[in-house]
Amino acid sequence: MEKKKLDRISALAKKKKEEGLTEAELKEQKALYAEYLGEIRKSFRQTLDSIEITD
């Protein structure tokens, strides 16, 4: 994920904690989280797929 998007996730999280978010910001945050989690799942799946079990 791009650093710009990760920075935006952090900024929105900080703003949410300090003062709250607008509806548009909440939607943006939800979309960014979904994209972030999707990339983590994809990476994890690739890791699992590359594991070979030997006896």
Secondary structure by P-SEA (a helix, b strand, c coil): ccaaaaaaaaaaaaaaacccccaaaaaaaaaaaaaaaaaaaaaaaaaaaaccccc
